[in-house]
């Protein structure tokens, strides 16, 4: 009986040890699973777009940790399918290492498009995991390969570029529009003994931004443009608040009838940080706590601005009108505005600030300028002059009375 009890005790002990070990292992497995599922994979972009048959295409893959836990050993692996292949098998796998919460890493891969590929789409798999011994997770992505070739011979030219507003300021949102024209003058053309139509096809159009100008519109399709006709494509853009003024270049890329009709235009966009200048146009002296003040308001921005209004602010001083609405101002245009100022609190001077509001396109802007001090002077009325005048009048009246008295006496 003793041996049986001993055996049972040993079995219970062994079972307990196994349970403890299992409990210890379970958090680790949970952490592994969490590490994997906290990652997100996406394809940021690929160039050229679409991928060209018989050429290399660069693909940027983004892996992001969107959970609170840290991924200690992140690895991604790219496995392409025909007609795509890696430039080198050793470049198939990238080890990123530690990826902290709310952080991301972008990895670049180079693929080759087989020269016998057909236009259409091609796919590749991206495998990823958050720890060395955790299972792989797979996502599949597609890219466009080749552009459909048309027999049309119309040629596209960029004939006009406009923007709203005309000139961007830091922090502005707006649009940039491109007028594309089919320069063909006839409906058909004979080329190497064959007749072709002169329609121009825009299969896709995209505008690539920079760090200083963000393009928020996606790829556009314009379709067929007849000979001599035009189409206008409009893209939304945003300019950050901290951008430096100057000229920046965006790339407008067009996929046309075929590769020989593709175009990329470098489009200049100028950022102008200047706004409104406000300066006094006459002395800012108030006599006996009241007077008129004038200011010159000039538009230094390189395009017309609208809804311009100016408001003077000085402590203890009331202005009429309280705000002066100018309206639209062309570049370098100057307005002179006038306010009546009344000092409501006893003081010798008061600092004066002009606050201006205006619109550049659909964007509201404000600016202010301290233009100096309002000086208050008191002028007393000269009472001696008044007394002299009164005495002179009384003298005349007295003389007239004497004259009348003498004349009556003679009568």
C-alpha positions in Angstrom: 0.0 0.0 0.0 2.9 2.3 0.8 4.4 1.8 -2.6 1.1 2.6 -4.3 0.7 5.8 -2.3 4.3 6.8 -3.2 3.6 6.1 -6.8 0.4 8.1 -6.8 2.2 11.0 -5.1 5.0 11.0 -7.7 2.4 11.0 -10.5 0.6 13.9 -8.9 3.9 15.8 -8.5 4.8 15.1 -12.1 1.4 16.3 -13.3 1.7 19.5 -11.2 5.1 20.2 -12.6 3.8 19.7 -16.2 0.9 22.1 -15.4 3.2 24.7 -14.1 5.4 24.4 -17.2 2.4 24.6 -19.4 1.2 27.8 -17.6 4.7 29.3 -18.0 4.7 28.5 -21.7 1.2 29.8 -22.4 2.0 33.5 -21.9 4.9 33.1 -24.3 2.7 31.6 -27.0 0.1 34.4 -26.4 2.9 37.0 -26.7 4.0 35.4 -29.9 0.5 35.5 -31.3 0.0 39.1 -30.2 3.3 40.0 -31.7 2.2 38.7 -35.1 -1.3 40.0 -35.1 -0.2 43.5 -34.0 1.6 43.9 -37.4 0.0 45.4 -40.5 1.5 45.1 -44.0 0.8 47.3 -47.0 2.3 48.3 -50.3 3.2 52.0 -50.2 3.9 52.4 -53.9 5.7 50.9 -56.9 7.7 52.5 -59.6 7.4 52.7 -62.5 3.6 52.6 -62.6 2.5 50.5 -64.3 5.5 48.1 -64.2 7.1 47.8 -67.6 7.4 44.5 -69.4 11.0 43.3 -69.5 12.1 45.9 -66.9 12.7 46.1 -63.2 10.1 47.6 -60.8 10.8 48.8 -57.3 8.2 48.0 -54.6 8.0 49.6 -51.2 6.4 47.5 -48.5 5.4 49.1 -45.2 5.1 47.1 -42.0 3.5 48.8 -39.0 3.1 47.9 -35.3 -0.3 49.3 -34.4 -0.7 47.7 -31.0 0.7 48.6 -27.6 3.1 45.6 -27.4 6.6 45.6 -28.8 7.6 43.3 -31.6 11.1 42.1 -30.9 12.2 40.5 -34.1 10.2 41.6 -37.1 11.0 39.9 -40.4 9.3 40.3 -43.8 9.8 38.0 -46.9 8.6 38.7 -50.4 7.6 35.7 -52.7 6.7 36.8 -56.2 4.7 34.9 -58.8 5.3 34.8 -62.6 5.7 37.1 -64.4 7.5 38.7 -61.4 10.8 37.5 -60.0 13.3 38.8 -57.5 16.4 40.5 -58.7 18.3 38.2 -56.3 17.0 35.4 -54.0 19.2 36.7 -51.1 17.1 39.9 -51.2 13.8 38.0 -50.6 13.9 38.4 -46.8 14.5 41.6 -44.7 15.0 41.4 -41.0 13.8 44.7 -39.4 14.4 43.7 -35.7 12.6 45.6 -33.0 9.4 47.5 -33.9 8.0 49.6 -31.1 4.3 50.4 -30.7 2.9 52.9 -33.2 6.0 52.7 -35.3 6.6 51.5 -38.9 9.3 50.5 -41.3 9.4 50.7 -45.1 11.4 48.1 -47.0 12.3 48.3 -50.6 12.3 45.2 -52.9 13.3 45.0 -56.6 11.3 42.7 -58.9 11.8 41.9 -62.6 8.9 41.7 -65.0 9.5 38.8 -67.5 9.9 40.0 -71.1 7.2 37.6 -72.3 4.6 38.9 -69.7 1.2 40.0 -70.9 -0.3 43.4 -70.0 -2.6 43.0 -67.0 -1.9 42.4 -63.3 0.8 40.4 -61.4 0.8 39.3 -57.8 3.3 38.6 -55.1 3.0 37.3 -51.5 4.4 39.1 -48.5 5.2 36.9 -45.4 5.8 38.5 -42.1 6.2 37.7 -38.4 7.0 39.5 -35.2 9.3 37.0 -33.5 11.9 34.5 -34.8 9.9 31.5 -33.7 6.4 32.8 -34.4 4.4 31.6 -37.4 4.5 33.4 -40.7 1.5 35.4 -41.8 0.8 35.9 -45.5 -0.8 38.8 -47.5 -1.1 38.9 -51.3 -0.8 42.1 -53.3 -1.2 43.0 -57.0 0.5 45.5 -59.3 -0.4 46.6 -62.8 1.9 45.3 -65.5 2.2 47.0 -68.9 -0.2 49.5 -70.5 -2.6 48.4 -73.2 -1.3 49.4 -76.6 -3.7 51.2 -78.9 -3.2 51.9 -82.6 -4.2 55.5 -82.2 -1.5 58.1 -83.0 -2.8 61.2 -81.3 -0.2 63.1 -79.2 -0.9 64.7 -75.8 0.6 68.0 -74.8 0.3 69.9 -71.5 -1.0 73.3 -72.8 -2.0 75.0 -69.5 -1.5 74.8 -65.8 -3.7 76.7 -63.3 -4.2 76.6 -59.6 -6.7 77.8 -56.9 -5.4 79.9 -55.3 -3.1 81.3 -58.0 -0.2 81.4 -55.5 -0.1 79.2 -52.4 0.7 80.3 -48.9 2.0 78.0 -46.1 -0.9 76.1 -44.6 -3.1 76.5 -47.8 -5.3 73.8 -49.4 -6.3 74.1 -53.0 -6.3 72.5 -56.4 -3.9 72.3 -59.4 -5.5 71.8 -62.8 -3.8 70.6 -66.0 -5.2 71.1 -69.5 -4.1 68.3 -71.8 -4.6 68.8 -75.6 -4.5 66.4 -78.4 -2.4 68.2 -81.0 -3.5 66.2 -84.0 -5.2 68.3 -86.6 -6.7 65.5 -88.8 -8.8 62.6 -87.9 -6.5 60.0 -89.5 -2.9 59.7 -90.4 -1.0 57.4 -92.7 2.0 55.8 -91.1 4.3 53.3 -92.9 1.5 52.6 -95.4 -1.2 52.1 -92.8 -4.0 54.4 -91.7 -4.4 55.2 -88.0 -6.9 57.3 -86.1 -5.5 60.3 -84.3 -7.4 59.9 -81.1 -5.3 60.3 -77.9 -5.9 58.0 -74.9 -5.1 58.8 -71.4 -5.2 55.5 -69.6 -4.1 57.0 -66.2 -2.8 60.3 -64.9 -1.1 60.8 -61.5 0.5 63.7 -59.7 3.4 63.0 -57.4 3.9 65.4 -54.4 7.0 66.3 -52.4 7.7 66.6 -48.6 6.7 70.3 -49.0 3.5 69.8 -51.1 1.1 66.9 -50.5 -1.1 65.6 -53.2 -4.4 64.1 -51.8 -6.0 63.0 -55.1 -5.4 59.6 -56.5 -4.8 58.3 -60.1 -7.3 59.6 -62.7 -8.4 58.2 -66.0 -9.4 60.7 -68.8 -10.2 58.3 -71.6 -10.2 59.3 -75.3 -9.4 62.8 -76.5 -10.3 63.6 -80.1 -8.0 65.5 -82.5 -7.8 69.2 -81.5 -9.7 68.6 -78.3 -8.7 69.1 -74.7 -9.4 67.7 -71.2 -8.7 69.2 -67.8 -7.5 67.1 -64.9 -7.7 68.6 -61.4 -5.8 67.4 -58.3 -6.2 68.4 -54.7 -3.1 69.6 -52.8 -2.1 70.6 -49.3 0.8 72.9 -48.2 2.1 72.4 -44.7 2.2 75.3 -42.3 6.0 75.1 -41.8 7.0 75.0 -45.5 9.6 77.5 -46.6 8.7 79.8 -49.5 10.2 79.1 -52.8 9.5 77.0 -56.0 8.9 73.2 -55.7 8.3 70.7 -58.5 5.6 68.1 -58.8 5.6 65.3 -61.4 2.6 64.8 -63.6 2.8 61.3 -65.1 0.6 60.3 -68.1 0.1 56.7 -69.4 -0.9 57.3 -73.0 -1.7 55.2 -76.1 1.4 53.0 -75.4 4.8 53.4 -73.8 5.9 55.6 -76.6 3.1 58.0 -75.7 3.8 58.2 -72.0 4.8 61.5 -70.6 6.2 63.0 -67.3 6.0 66.8 -66.9 7.8 68.6 -64.0 5.4 71.2 -62.8 6.6 74.2 -60.8 4.6 75.3 -57.8 5.6 78.5 -56.0 5.0 79.1 -52.3 4.7 82.8 -51.2 4.7 83.5 -47.5 4.2 87.3 -47.8 0.8 88.8 -46.9 -0.4 92.4 -46.0 1.7 95.3 -44.9 0.1 98.1 -42.8 1.8 101.4 -42.0 0.6 104.8 -40.6 0.2 107.4 -43.4 -0.1 110.4 -41.0 0.8 111.5 -37.5 -1.0 109.5 -34.8 -1.6 112.4 -32.4 -5.0 112.9 -30.8 -5.9 116.4 -29.7 -8.0 116.7 -26.6 -8.5 112.9 -26.6 -9.9 112.7 -30.1 -8.7 112.7 -33.7 -8.4 110.9 -37.0 -5.7 108.3 -37.9 -4.8 107.0 -41.4 -3.1 103.9 -42.6 -1.8 102.5 -45.9 -2.6 98.9 -46.5 -0.7 97.1 -49.2 -1.0 93.6 -50.7 2.5 92.1 -50.9 1.3 88.7 -52.0 1.9 87.7 -55.6 -1.8 87.2 -56.4 -5.1 88.8 -55.7 -6.5 88.3 -52.2 -10.1 88.8 -51.2 -12.3 89.7 -48.2 -9.6 92.0 -46.7 -10.6 93.8 -43.5 -8.6 95.8 -41.0 -9.4 96.4 -37.3 -7.5 98.8 -35.0 -6.9 97.8 -31.4 -5.6 100.1 -28.7 -6.3 99.9 -24.9 -8.7 102.5 -23.7 -9.4 103.8 -27.2 -12.6 103.5 -29.2 -12.5 103.5 -33.0 -15.1 104.4 -35.6 -15.7 102.4 -37.8 -14.7 99.5 -35.6 -13.5 97.6 -38.7 -12.7 98.7 -42.2 -13.7 96.3 -45.0 -11.6 96.7 -48.1 -12.6 93.7 -50.1 -10.3 92.4 -52.9 -6.7 93.6 -53.4 -4.6 93.0 -56.5 -0.8 92.4 -56.1 1.0 95.6 -54.9 -2.3 97.4 -54.7 -2.5 100.0 -51.9 -5.5 101.4 -50.0 -5.6 104.3 -47.5 -8.1 103.8 -44.7 -9.1 106.3 -41.9 -10.5 105.8 -38.4 -11.8 108.3 -35.9 -10.3 107.6 -32.5 -11.7 108.6 -29.1 -9.8 108.1 -25.9 -12.2 106.8 -23.2 -9.6 106.4 -20.4 -7.2 109.1 -19.3 -3.8 108.4 -20.7 -0.9 110.1 -22.6 -0.3 107.3 -25.1 -1.7 103.9 -26.1 0.0 101.2 -28.2 -1.9 100.6 -31.5 -2.1 97.3 -33.3 -3.8 96.7 -36.7 -5.3 93.2 -37.1 -6.1 92.1 -40.7 -8.1 89.2 -42.1 -8.1 88.1 -45.7 -8.7 85.0 -47.9 -6.3 83.4 -50.4 -8.5 81.2 -52.5 -10.7 79.4 -50.0 -8.1 79.7 -47.2 -8.6 82.2 -44.3 -5.5 84.1 -43.1 -4.8 86.6 -40.3 -2.0 89.0 -39.7 -1.2 91.8 -37.3 1.2 94.7 -37.0 2.1 97.0 -34.1 2.2 100.4 -35.8 3.3 102.5 -32.9 1.7 104.6 -30.1 -1.3 107.0 -30.2 -0.1 110.2 -28.6 -2.7 112.2 -26.6 -2.2 116.0 -26.3 -4.4 118.6 -24.6 -4.9 122.1 -25.9 -6.6 124.7 -23.6 -8.9 127.4 -24.9 -7.4 130.9 -25.0 -9.9 132.9 -22.7 -8.1 136.3 -23.0 -8.9 136.5 -26.7 -12.6 135.9 -25.9 -12.6 138.6 -23.2 -11.1 141.1 -25.6 -13.7 140.4 -28.2 -16.5 140.8 -25.7 -15.0 144.2 -24.5 -14.7 145.4 -28.1 -18.4 144.5 -28.8 -19.5 146.3 -25.7 -17.5 149.4 -26.7 -19.2 149.5 -30.1 -22.6 149.2 -28.5 -21.8 152.0 -26.0 -20.6 154.3 -28.8 -23.7 153.7 -30.7 -25.8 154.6 -27.7 -24.0 157.9 -27.2 -24.4 158.8 -30.9 -28.2 158.2 -30.7 -28.4 160.2 -27.5 -26.6 163.2 -29.1 -28.7 163.1 -32.2 -31.9 163.2 -30.2 -30.7 166.1 -28.1 -30.0 168.2 -31.3 -33.5 167.5 -32.5 
